[in-house]
Amino acid sequence: MPLLSTVNITIPAAAIQRINTCAERIAMAANLRERTYWTTRQAASIDGLFKDLFVSSDNSQPAFTIVIRAPVSTEILNEIVQTLTPLRDDLEIIVISQRRIDAADQDIEHAPITSLATVFPQVRLVTWNAETSRSEVGDEAAGAALAVALRMARGLTVAVNPKPEVLVRLLAALEAHPEASAATASQVLTQETACTDVSRTAWRNWVHARCGYPICKDSSTALLTLLTLAARETVTLTEAAKDIHQGSLTFTPPFAPAKPRKVSIIIPVFNHAEYTRQCLAALKANTSYSDYEVIVVNNGSSDETRLMLEARKDITAIHNTENKGFTEACNQGAKAATGDYLLFLNNDTIPLKGWLEPLARHLDEAEWAGAAGSRLIYPNGTLQEAAAVVHSDGTASNFGRHDHPALPKFNRPCEVDYCSGACLLVRADLFRELGGFDMRYSPAYYEETDLCFAMREIGKAVVYEPSSVVIHFGSTTAGLDPSKGIRRHLIINREIFLRKWTHRLIAHEPPLNPGQRVVSNDRALLGRRIGPANASSLQSAPHSKSADSPCTANIPIDVMQDQADARLLAFYLPQFHRVPENDNWWGEGFTDWTNVQRTVPAFPGHDQPLIPGELGWYDLTDINVMRNQTDLARRHGLHGFCFYHYWFHGRRILETPIENYLSSDISLPFCLCWANENWSRNWDGGNRELLLKQRHSPEDDAAHFRLLLRFMQDSRYIRVNGKPLLLVYRTRLLPDPATTVSRWRVMAERAGLPGLYLCKVEGMSAERDAPDGIGFDAAVEFQPDWANLGDPRRDLAFGEHRVYDYDEFVARQLTKPAASYRRYPCVTPRWDNTPRRPKDSVVLLDPSPDRYRRWLSHAVESVTKLPADERLVFINAWNEWGEGCALEPDLLRGDAYLKATAAALDAGVRTLDLQLELRLNDLERIRASNDTYPPSPVSYTQGFVGGTEDTGRWMGREARMDITPPPGGGRLLLSVTAERPMLYGGTTPVVNLSIGDTKLPFPLRDNPHNEEQSTTSDTIKYGSTGQATFDIEPGQPPFRIALTADREFVPVEVGFSQERAARSVRVLARFVNGGQA
């Protein structure tokens, strides 16, 4: 029998009285200070019942805790197992049961509960008895035991006696909305239906850190009372079991007074109109507070900001002729404000629903509170800060940076040193009394820290309010380099701050030493807010970067990209429209589509022709085509396009798309790559049968740069450290590249640019030398790497085509030595230039989105330690259909390559990819070092992350197994099982199977929990399953089985997102009945 973690508690009447008294005082507390006192006392009272008896040996942070009150019917337990098994690694179950006198009866009662531990690794049993036998004490003791279980719970989300099928919907809704404290399937929570409502509700564990634990009477009603109190102060979701998509949930905002005090929202801006537009849109959509005004102070922006603001009638705009800096702009806005409260808000923020009421409530309820600040989260879903701790040397540490924002320790309102000026509410009269932001800190940094210290000096507190949630992108105007631009004032102003406040900073903690971390932001613990950075003190954030992250579901990804671990730039071919030259050289109406459309397979298994998917056979003279392209790119994590640019001694060709792009309102960033090869009939940049030839001169260099300057001065043009990025494809074709570069840099300086960031492309072997030798800043790898292709496959069917294995090619790239100079990585999803070279093409055979994603993960990870502005990764290409390396959707694989691109920006996925790479390398080394290593008849070759025995966990959209039949043949059993795909509103996956040229559907059917399982299949007990058997003749040579699905599969160990857990799929292949098992 499995071991069950058990704690036995005795509940005295005095403890019940203390818990109840504290709960009553919490409900009546007039302000934060009173509530903090009583919540602390109540927590201590509950801890006294169990903390010395229960010690958890598990330091993990489960995602969810469900509390079950015994006795529990077998039917309910079966439903829990059936529904929640996919979440077993992220689910904690606490069962509370009254201890009985008859131990034998007790064991019988607990047997079904004990069986839960065979499925779920984190099951705890709390047995209780009352100190006296009086019935009224016994009833209240049951409520106290519930409080113990809730206090013991470690999950980020909690539910009591939930309905499992409803619970999974509620969990998904809460993951999608970090501003919400609770989600319920009911329309409204009422005392009349308390028991039913509680079973259909899930809430954040931090609700108890904020509002305490329920009174020990009629526990369902008491829980509902507590949740109602939380709902008055935070956003809640109702009718949340229907659909988690935006717009389908009902948001209940926090309570606001009938006559709220007016709030003036002041937003200083300098350029970055797209952030300002998004911030204003979020304010309008997510602000339910009834009385507010918006004042935008435009600090001399040079982009479209002024025009955008002047077109709006719902704001007050102040326009400066120059950039006066954040500090002065805020003071300007405050002078124009008419509100009782001033809310300073950065333009690179997205306030979430119900964000303003909690801030205003603190200033309404407590005269001693002078300012209140929000919980700030990054676009990737991790915590940016839960306020900050200021050290004795004037430096500051953000509390909880990069941790999970739902941890209770970050969701407890308290008095703090200061809150960020990214979102800070202050009393207008107090702000003016203190003289506004101190202009000694102009243009920016430390002004809000100084203001908070000045408030405390006159007896006013600064309150951190976590139920006000704001997404903050951060440093969009100032950049990240503390030695340059406005960021250098971070260092300068710290010295000013230190001199001014030394007499107060003496009592503060010293700066962090290695191995230390801030463990609290509460000023009540002043002097004790730093502790060891161990696993038990702070947990890592379990959510990773992706477009499906809970905090990013409703954020346009083009703005999220600035916070990504890398800027992904895809090469863009402008060939897809008619030009007179191509009509003359290749025939009327020729574009690159002409080559693509006439391509036929060159050998068996050749995936040609590639047919475009949703974008079709487009014409790039239509600007709407480019809008659709940039929308796709933006949604899948690309930062921008790198357009090929053609210049031949004053003559341009294929320039229409980029000119249209320049004059459009498309916001996706772009840069240029001068494709300075000769044009030839061989499509190889060589010197045979030339169509257009390069000629160079000093005059041509100058004329060319004057043209480039038009693009570089555009606000969308991609920059590195403020300098426009320009690529040159073949620097060795320039007669004197260093002189050309020097000439361009002089012209750039005269034009007012801060410089140029020049990269040479390593497309040819001759280009692989240090870039600084010819005046360039860096190199860009180009793929395929022609010098590192490896050995081609040997098959007479290939004819003159050079065919290489994509997997082997990628493996060679991952082991290529690093350059001694700055070289940015490049990856390619696939390569097949048969459309351009139908007789002697180069083909990377059997590419897959799965392998491409793992390669891109490696490339992204390789740049994460570079300065943020220099984290560039190139992809060849967005739309090179003639060379078979397009990211754009095609009919064969749909948008799989785009989804793989977005996935590689997810840090969790990258971690798994890198671990898988190491695992595969280890296996390869073992095989290479041991000649006697027995070959397995089934090799899970592609798309798997390993599994138990011979069961592979499918990852991605495609999978491949190599089968080596036993000499005597046998029967091959193949089984595919999707673990509960219906959990989160999905449909049963559609799977297809291919063996050689034969393609067959592989249907999965629902497999209910009471169906008998095959003793030979070893399939998972619940889910949708498909099986097939194949009779293998003796002497059958090795062959390959390929599987494709209509969706991406992600193993459950990636994280505890329910969506991922629901998509965990197992594949089993083994020989039975005479074959080798």
PAVEXGU-491008 format. One record per residue (C-alpha): x, y, z negated. Coordinates in steps of 0.001 Angstrom, whole numbers, padded with zeros to 6 digits, always signed. Layout:
N
XYZ...
% end
This chain:
1077
+000000+000000+000000+001398+003452+000880+002534+005791-001832+000062+008557-002583+001273+011788-004181-000901+012064-007300-001220+014573-010140-003502+014113-013165-004709+017253-014951-006752+017951-018036-008793+021138-017958-009482+022828-021314-012393+025195-021824-009984+028062-022547-008408+027729-019095-011816+027798-017456-012671+030960-019349-009419+032639-018291-009946+031738-014620-013531+032979-014697-012690+036225-016488-009973+037022-013968-012290+036232-011038-014917+038596-012405-012376+041380-012941-010951+040884-009424-014413+041323-007931-014935+044539-009903-011431+045995-009438-011584+049624-008350-008230+049711-006589-005110+047797-005702-003329+048183-009031-006232+046724-010994-006701+043832-008590-002981+042999-008511-002958+042746-012291-005891+040320-012417-004859+038177-009439-001446+037711-011042-003020+036665-014358-005442+034279-012667-002689+032611-010636-000658+032116-013836-003678+030548-015563-004151+028051-012731-000438+027287-012514-000491+026368-016178-002778+023440-015382-000498+021668-012940+002789+023289-011969+004912+021270-014392+003247+018047-013220+003446+018503-009483+006728+018823-007641+006663+018641-003854+009677+017004-002255+008598+018362+001111+009754+021885+001953+007914+021997+005278+005172+024522+005936+002045+022672+007062-000214+024586+009384-003467+023543+007741-004751+022256+004411-008137+020648+003939-009468+020080+000448-011841+017142+000035-013953+016657-003062-014496+012995-003927-016374+010773-003673-015960+010685+000091-017989+008438+002337-016276+006017+004690-018104+007708+007559-016559+011089+006735-013108+009574+006347-013418+007846+009724-014430+011129+011305-011421+012849+009758-009086+010177+011094-010698+010137+014513-010721+013899+014965-007691+015177+013108-005071+012499+013796-003400+014599+016550-002724+017227+013859-001315+014748+011351+002196+016214+011295+000853+019684+010563-002030+018799+008249-002038+018571+004472-004952+016846+002751-005710+017394-000941-008385+015202-002504-009812+016155-005889-011529+013473-007934-012840+013229-011485-010856+010701-013495-012951+007795-014732-012575+005606-017787-012814+002366-015845-009509+002139-013932-010763-000712-011734-013736+001313-010518-011430+004248-009979-009071+002176-007810-011992+000990-005682-013182+004567-005253-009703+005771-004291-008938+002928-001871-010389+004754+001198-008514+007903+000154-005298+005951-000223-005786+004646+003305-005562+008230+004584-001870+008158+003684-001341+005477+006345-002335+008059+008971-001444+011422+007455+002013+011923+005915+000909+014741+003576-001930+013464+001371-002171+014503-002271-004650+013306-004884-005625+015502-007832-007558+013681-010559-009049+015709-013379-011007+015421-016577-012445+018036-018912-010966+018451-022378-014474+018169-023889-017391+016023-022849-019974+018809-022830-021746+018722-019465-021481+022462-018863-017699+022302-019355-017515+019264-017108-019303+021091-014299-017019+024093-014614-013976+021825-014827-014821+020559-011339-014685+024172-010150-011374+024679-011923-010016+021569-010189-010975+023139-006852-009040+026264-007836-006041+024049-008634-006254+022387-005222-006481+025732-003442-003553+027061-005476-001574+023912-004643-002349+024183-000907+000671+024970+001270-001119+025254+004617-001428+028609+006333-005129+027934+006907-007472+026300+004379-010877+024616+004492-012969+022770+001879-014974+019661+002824-014985+020776+006460-016819+019250+009370-013853+018000+011439-015237+018705+014913-016126+022251+013853-012837+022730+012022-010641+022293+015089-012542+025066+016857-012163+027362+013876-008436+026685+013678-008030+027541+017349-009963+030791+016863-007766+031818+013928-004582+031004+015816-005743+033236+018646-006522+036190+016356-003844+037029+013770-005873+039947+012437-008684+037676+011197-008867+036403+007616-011530+033760+008222-013570+032096+010932-017010+030606+010490-019371+028756+012770-022289+030516+011099-023786+033794+012243-023579+035197+008733-022465+033877+005343-025328+033763+002846-025737+032476-000701-028854+030521+000338-026837+028306+002683-023557+028444+000774-022760+024734+000844-023334+024432+004591-021557+027695+005364-018432+026728+003407-018171+023424+005269-018294+025381+008533-015671+027979+007558-011859+028093+007569-009789+030877+006089-006220+032010+005708-004459+030851+002597-003444+034456+002009-007059+035301+001204-006355+033904-002285-003191+035962-002674-005367+038974-001926-008720+038152-003541-007899+035450-006073-009570+032071-006609-013275+031314-007056-015036+031389-010375-015496+027894-011878-019270+027796-011488-021222+026422-008531-018049+026173-006478-019656+026537-003026-021421+029727-004033-018286+030975-005773-016183+030320-002682-018695+032132-000549-018575+035117-002922-014805+035220-002613-014926+034991+001197-017532+037752+001260-015169+039950-000752-012394+039236+001756-014769+040018+004630-015420+043475+003184-011715+044278+003545-010569+042293+006574-011670+041198+010026-013660+037955+010144-014837+035850+013077-018393+034538+013212-019947+031990+015566-016357+030890+016075-017047+027259+016959-018299+028099+020433-015336+029337+022424-012023+030914+021499-011686+033041+024604-011659+036797+024299-015096+038329+024229-016877+035154+023116-016300+035651+019386-018095+038082+017119-015671+040304+015207-016934+041620+011901-014820+044665+011009-013935+045593+007426-016404+047629+005408-016249+051376+005949-017946+054047+003840-021077+055687+005201-019265+059017+005491-015630+058158+006189-012972+060818+005974-011710+061965+009334-008454+060439+010586-006187+062220+013066-004173+059680+015069-000935+061297+016263+001012+059579+019042+004350+061092+020180+005394+059892+023662+008318+060215+026020+007857+058428+029350+006711+054784+029324+003248+055731+030515+002293+052073+030753+002736+051664+026976+000753+054818+026249-002061+053691+028531-002179+050304+026823-002090+051836+023342-004973+054187+024111-006976+051333+025607-006389+049241+022480-007449+052142+020258-010695+052461+022127-011415+048737+022155-010300+047809+018636-011096+050834+016452-014463+050462+014714-013757+053332+012285-016288+056006+013164-014555+059340+012553-011198+059851+014218-009436+061976+016799-006428+061167+018981-003614+063668+019525-000877+062754+021995+002305+064844+021956+004043+064520+025324+007751+065167+024846+008543+066361+028373+007959+063002+030064+009215+062757+033637+006966+059885+034698+003192+059856+035214+002436+060483+031535+001286+064102+031939-001111+063330+034811-002542+060381+032927-003131+062418+029755-004661+065356+031611-007154+063012+033234-008474+061860+029863-011267+063729+028085-011223+061660+024869-007883+062898+023525-006048+066108+022696-002770+066402+024584+000145+068659+023666+002773+069006+026400+006357+069976+025641+008703+071052+028397+011530+069026+026856+012014+066044+024602+011859+067456+021075+012239+064047+019471+009933+061935+017333+010264+063993+014153+009305+067358+015619+006604+065869+017846+004914+064333+014795+005022+067665+013003+003502+069343+016065+000671+066835+016105+000083+067289+012386-000316+071066+012845-003003+070499+015469-004794+067815+013442-008163+068443+011820-008455+065188+009868-008262+064497+006143-005737+061759+006898-002901+061698+009434-002090+058429+011183+001314+058402+012901+001330+055749+015614+003977+054761+018144+002855+054501+021750+004395+051018+022107+001814+049500+019773-001416+047570+020090-003639+047996+017016-005777+044888+016540-009413+044777+015527-010294+046299+012175-006887+047916+011742-007846+051376+010483-010457+050761+007770-008078+048930+005367-005544+051764+005495-008132+054447+004852-009719+052426+002066-006560+052589-000066-006420+056372+000148-010175+056582-000497-010074+054356-003599-006871+055487-005287-005768+059084-005758-002344+057785-006748-001806+056395-003230-000216+058873-000829+000387+056661+002223-000445+053219+003575+001218+051149+006286+000342+048156+008440+001640+044632+008957+003665+044811+012184+004089+041783+014410+006127+041223+017535+004407+040397+020835+005784+036854+020518+003649+036271+017421+006367+036490+014768+006427+039039+011982+008310+042267+012613+007949+043582+009104+005779+043463+006029+007102+046867+004936+010756+047140+003945+013195+047200+001074+015669+050105+000883+019085+049175-000501+021343+051222-002737+023530+052264+000213+020541+053691+002119+020229+050786+004542+016926+048941+004800+015836+045344+005353+012532+044498+006960+010656+042017+004823+009881+038796+006688+011331+039660+010087+010777+036774+012544+008868+034709+009972+005292+033566+010347+002910+036488+009788+000264+034305+008111+002423+033219+005168+000712+034346+001927+003801+036215+000693+003469+038643+003620-000262+039186+003123-000417+040512-000396-001130+044260-000638+001376+045979-002898+003346+049164-003510+006549+049295-001458+009616+051442-000786+008319+052575+002578+006305+051493+005612+007379+052031+009191+006356+055201+010995+005220+052954+013860+001865+052946+012021+001664+055042+008855-001396+056754+007327-000765+059727+004990-002908+062302+003263-002930+065448+005425-002781+067858+002480+000059+065922+000874+001992+065819+004171+001737+069599+004508+002550+070145+000823+005805+068222+001332+006617+070267+004452+005951+067462+006929+008771+065293+008200+012123+066777+007196+013660+068289+010344+017136+067360+009110+016324+063921+010522+015476+065228+014000+015257+063831+016626+014422+060516+014914+015090+057886+012223+014697+057961+008447+012044+060685+008546+009284+058308+007350+011585+056724+004739+012375+060178+003408+008681+061120+003326+007810+057993+001334+010553+058726-001205+009337+062343-001462+005796+061110-002170+006976+058894-004975+008966+061789-006395+005671+063595-007073+003871+060482-008334+002222+059185-005151+002658+055555-004131+003163+053986-000707+000951+050944-000148+001533+048048+002249-001797+046828+003667-001405+043496+005547-005008+043310+006742-004187+046205+009085-002398+044371+011897-000534+046146+014691+001567+044631+017475+004736+046684+017904+007068+046245+020866+009843+048365+019368+012630+050634+020651+011050+051233+024046+012218+054843+024133+015339+054717+021999+016788+051436+023215+018627+049009+020952+022287+050082+021011+022940+051977+017726+026009+053694+019201+024239+055309+022143+021572+057911+022788+018996+058621+020162+019806+055378+018330+023087+056838+017105+020994+059009+014758+020174+055849+012849+023720+055987+011467+023908+059786+011189+020579+060113+009372+021362+057325+006924+024157+059486+005544+021772+062437+005182+019234+060210+003427+021861+058689+001142+023107+062099-000005+019567+063318-000659+018300+060287-002595+021374+058835-004334+019820+059513-007740+016904+057197-006881+018823+054605-004893+020965+053732-007916+018103+051536-009178+017740+049720-005855+019215+046389-004847+022613+046373-003101+022768+045452+000606+022455+041778+001450+025427+039471+001235+025793+036358+003415+023335+033736+002231+020899+036300+000811+017529+037467+001999+014749+039766+000870+012211+037636-000992+009709+040336-001965+008674+043805-000867+006866+044647-004136+008283+047642-006024+006978+046078-009210+009955+043722-008829+012456+046521-008202+015947+045164-008772+014812+041542-008267+013685+041558-004627+016695+039719-003186+017265+035994-003439+018975+033088-001690+017970+032535+001933+017053+028896+001424+014378+026861+003148+011992+027016+000213+011997+030786-000118+011055+031723+003408+009873+029510+006207+010701+029981+009846+007923+031150+012114+006306+028092+013687+004892+029976+016651+007182+030496+019633+007276+032863+022734+004830+032017+025443+002114+033449+027249-000279+031286+025173+001084+032390+021856-001660+033321+019322-000558+036944+019131-000098+037399+022836-003283+035974+024209-004759+039406+024930-001542+041331+025728-000490+042061+029315+002683+040072+029829+004383+042829+031844+004737+044796+028619+005658+041697+026615+008635+041077+028879+010643+043870+027302+010714+041771+024122+011543+038494+025914+014806+036664+025304+015760+037328+028932+014666+039452+031864+013804+037069+034683+014430+038586+038130+013322+036708+041238+014887+037339+044642+012229+038576+047061+012271+038099+050836+010455+040843+052824+010393+038765+056048+006675+037991+056187+005473+040639+058633+006051+041443+062284+008895+043695+063420+009920+044528+066995+013340+042932+066570+011907+039538+065660+009374+039779+068478+012291+040348+070847+014619+037687+069437+012232+034885+068537+009002+035559+070360+005977+037769+069863+004405+037569+066426+007354+035814+064806+007714+035930+061009+009253+033447+058600+005824+031804+058450+006399+030692+062049+009288+028466+060968+007372+027153+057960+004235+026270+059938+005999+024227+062603+008077+022161+060150+007499+018403+060081+008901+015741+057709+012442+014803+058764+012520+011445+056947+010222+009263+054811+009348+010933+051517+010280+014402+052803+007913+016979+051242+007393+019088+054348+005706+021202+055419+005295+023351+052334+001915+025042+052576+001233+028177+050504-001478+027976+047875-003708+030747+046596-001798+033587+048297-002126+031982+051746-000196+032921+054907+000022+036546+053895+001201+039665+055730+003437+041909+053606+002242+045063+055316-000910+044645+053185-000173+046269+049830-002913+044191+048195-000829+041095+048901+001988+042596+046870-000461+043498+044109-001513+039846+043922+002117+038725+043922+003112+041051+041102+000058+040048+039105+001092+036381+039360+004684+037218+038481+003653+039346+035503+001323+036685+034122+004068+034079+034228+006813+036031+032503+008858+037517+035358+010335+040895+034546+010702+042015+038161+011637+041393+041785+015044+041811+043370+014230+042808+046954+016594+041933+049756+017525+045183+051468+018910+045376+055012+021108+048233+056225+023139+048117+059418+025095+051364+059880+022031+053566+059509+019587+051035+060910+017044+049414+058580+014950+046337+059190+012139+044668+057214+011834+047869+055181+008033+048224+055281+007248+046116+052174+009665+047937+049885+008579+051332+051201+004952+050425+050555+005905+049186+047094+007717+052440+046333+004693+054563+047235+002202+052318+045404+001040+052261+041786+002326+048718+041237+004071+048706+037863+006284+045607+038074+009965+046662+037905+012228+046074+040909+015797+046423+042102+017660+045910+045389+020157+043408+046697+021997+044599+049814+022007+041536+052085+025014+042795+054027+025637+039743+056190+025487+039857+059956+022260+038553+061440+022745+035550+063682+020620+033001+065479+021939+030320+063124+020398+031890+059983+023752+031554+058227+025233+035049+058103+028091+033921+060330+029588+035434+063446+028097+033173+066133+025319+034489+068395+025058+037771+066526+021783+039695+066551+022741+042555+064235+026328+043334+063264+027627+045313+060308+029896+048316+060858+031430+050242+057981+032805+053756+057506+032999+056388+054748+030155+058265+056424+028075+055091+056438+028753+054524+052723+027481+058025+051951+024407+057750+054178+023576+054358+052699+023794+055602+049118+021580+058611+049881+018920+056087+050900+019507+053898+047822+019139+056946+045591+015454+057272+046567+014791+053902+044971+017101+054259+041991+015378+057447+040886+012025+055651+040661+010893+054992+037060+010233+051328+037890+013754+050688+039100+015523+048123+036900+018366+049465+034797+021057+047927+032626+022130+050177+029760+020353+053019+031542+022221+052464+034816+020436+051413+038034+021148+047779+038943+022364+047078+042500+023466+043719+043920+025700+043250+046966+025386+039831+048590+028802+039530+050320+031352+041959+048875+034171+040321+050866+032556+041499+054094+033183+045095+053043+036540+046301+054432+037426+048034+051157+034807+047252+048482+036631+049122+045701+036656+052344+047725+032995+051974+048649+032092+051432+045007+034146+054410+043866+032437+056591+046465+029005+055454+045302+029765+056076+041640+030833+059666+042367+027627+060259+044315+025563+058738+041508+027123+061068+038953+026464+064081+041160+022845+062992+041491+022453+062990+037701+022433+059224+037184+024213+057912+034068+026196+055587+036319+025633+052403+038341+025504+048781+037250+026903+046881+040219+026812+043109+040591+028446+040991+043266+026584+037858+044297+028583+034634+044272+026865+033121+047272+030056+031897+048890+033250+030358+047489+035283+033383+048571+033167+035601+046320+034142+033816+043095+036652+036153+041568+036535+038720+038791+034167+041553+039738+036184+044278+038017+038993+043745+040510+036882+045458+043157+035097+047917+040878+031961+045869+040109+030515+045404+036625+029410+041782+036804+028724+038837+039065+025496+036987+039764+025533+033258+040294+023652+032111+043387+021850+028806+043786+022276+026358+045325+025970+026452+044452+027399+025199+047717+030741+024332+046122+029103+022196+043452+026524+020128+045312+028164+016797+044529+027949+013779+046815+025043+013521+049243+022749+010530+049240+023654+007836+051741+020718+006789+053870+020575+006388+057635+017035+007744+057550+018401+011177+056665+020176+011578+060018+022158+014825+060130+020391+016263+057104+022484+016593+053961+020327+015306+051114+021230+015656+047441+019424+014582+044304+017918+017595+042523+018366+016059+039052+022019+015266+039674+022582+018699+041166+021104+020407+038096+023217+018232+035813+026326+019460+037653+025286+023085+037182+024815+022601+033445+028363+021300+033070+029994+023959+035250+032772+025810+033394+031901+029284+032157+033418+032225+033986+036091+034378+032362+034083+037454+033340+030429+038499+033004+028448+036256+035316+024656+036147+035147+023066+032729+035646+020782+031848+038524+018470+028865+038977+016367+027609+041857+013152+025611+041551+013913+023662+044747+015779+023963+048037+014982+022694+051518+015877+024891+054488+014479+022494+057101+012135+025231+058424+015182+027234+059498+017488+024316+060345+015203+021500+061535+018092+019257+062650+020763+019707+059970+019194+021108+056831+020331+020879+053217+017706+019296+050959+017593+018945+047178+015413+015859+046983+012777+015153+044330+012688+018541+042594+010217+018889+039758+008827+021724+037640+009910+019758+034566+013601+019627+035539+013511+023204+036791+012092+024374+033455+014842+022601+031529+017452+024224+033745+015860+027657+033315+015671+027072+029539+019414+026502+029534+019987+029685+031558+017780+031803+029283+019446+030435+026179+022872+031256+027630+022130+035006+027676+020272+035389+024369+023394+036475+022515+024135+039286+024975+022982+042861+024251+019239+043023+024902+019545+045145+028048+022046+042740+029607+020045+039513+029253+019481+038921+032958+018587+035612+034599+018034+035381+038359+015758+032957+040173+016162+032036+043823+013510+032806+044827+010021+034231+044666+009063+033550+048279+011877+031969+050303+009477+029617+052083+011883+029140+054990+014441+027748+052531+011930+025823+050453+012675+027631+047197+009504+029576+046450+008011+030081+042998+004714+031046+044614+001927+028449+044401+001783+025764+047084-000816+023128+047899+001356+020259+046678+002147+021453+043143-000110+024461+042663+001315+026964+040190+003410+024384+038333+006688+026212+038965+005235+029480+037683+003968+027783+034535+007368+026183+034053+008913+029651+034340+006670+031035+031605+007345+028003+029395+011114+028580+029527+010574+031937+027803+009080+030022+024856+011831+029587+022272+010193+026418+020943+010069+024837+024388+013682+025839+025000+014767+024213+021757+013086+020984+022767+014605+021173+026250+018108+021638+024868+017629+018787+022417+016420+016577+025224+019439+017512+027315+021760+016536+024485+019872+013282+023981+020146+012372+027651+023832+013241+027673+024408+011025+024646+022636+008131+026321+024679+008628+029453+027898+008581+027454+026820+005381+025695+026047+003700+028987+029288+004903+030539+031393+003679+027614+029790+000261+027246+029816-001964+030312+027716-004529+028455+024904-002083+027738+021843-004111+028716+019775-002461+031427+016187-001780+030493+013599-002997+032991+011760+000326+032514+013588+003632+032530+011617+006755+031638+013623+008878+034050+011870+012209+034365+009252+014124+032416+009587+012284+029092+011002+013190+025699+011437+009681+024383+009115+007733+022162+008678+004710+019929+010210+001572+021405+009313+001543+025077+006609+004195+024917+007482+007548+026518+005899+010877+025574+005004+012678+028769+006058+016320+029022+005160+018601+031909+002965+017878+034897+005065+015183+036571+006728+012014+035310+008850+009327+036860+009829+005793+035818+012433+003610+037492+011562-000077+037345+014177-002837+037535+012156-006092+037662+013497-009230+035989+014963-011747+038440+012018-014063+037920+009417-011350+038490+006424-011047+036202+003474-008823+035465+004021-005116+034849+001528-003407+032546+001176+000372+032828-000896+002363+030330-001457+006133+030020-003223+007500+026949-004221+011107+026232-004698+011706+022501-008144+013224+022045-008081+015632+025020-011635+016755+024218-010573+018247+020891-010167+021777+022097-012653+022044+024892-010428+020383+027477-011488+017753+029953-010052+014301+030497-006811+014671+032485-006766+013673+036142-003736+011462+036795-002436+010110+040109+000115+007344+040641+002595+006894+043486+004718+003867+044371+006739+004522+047483+004432+006073+050067+001310+004716+048355-000643+007231+046302-003527+006082+044096-005790+007693+041520-005144+006499+037974-008406+007225+036154-008511+007673+032396-011661+006716+030558-012853+007668+027103-011768+005146+024491-014096+005471+021457-012868+004632+018006-014870+001431+017690-013630-000130+020909-011443-003184+020592-007884-002605+021748-005847-004957+023851-003252-006755+021785-000755-006395+024617-001301-002770+025466-000019-001058+022321-001987+001987+023399-003015+004635+020956-006226+003762+019196-008220+006859+020086-008363+008998+023211-008714+008570+026950-006813+005625+028376-006007+004210+031795-004425+000802+032433-003217-001103+035452-001224-004297+036033+001085-005145+038924+002222-008641+039910+005949-008538+040679+007402-011238+042926+010741-012897+042036+013666-011053+043543+011760-007773+043861+014302-004900+044204+014121-001853+041906+011390+000667+042655+010011+003897+041299+006615+004854+039824+005671+008531+039888+002818+010081+037897+001271+013510+038454-001402+015263+036403-003673+018257+036835-002251+020011+033765+000886+020485+031716+001465+018006+028902+003369+019244+025847+004518+016835+023105+003047+017398+019687+006452+017954+018100+006913+021246+019979+004849+023004+017338+001565+022710+015569-000578+024579+018044-003740+022502+018327-003782+022965+022080-000381+021324+022293-001335+018541+019969-004387+017781+022063-002242+017465+025150+000209+014943+023779+000210+011989+026186+001870+008591+025861+002951+006351+028709+003691+002653+028258+005242+000354+030867+006367-003195+030069+006588-006629+031598+004326-009312+030155+003504-012933+030951+006916-014100+031992+008639-010755+032510+011212-009352+030134+009445-007412+027368
% end
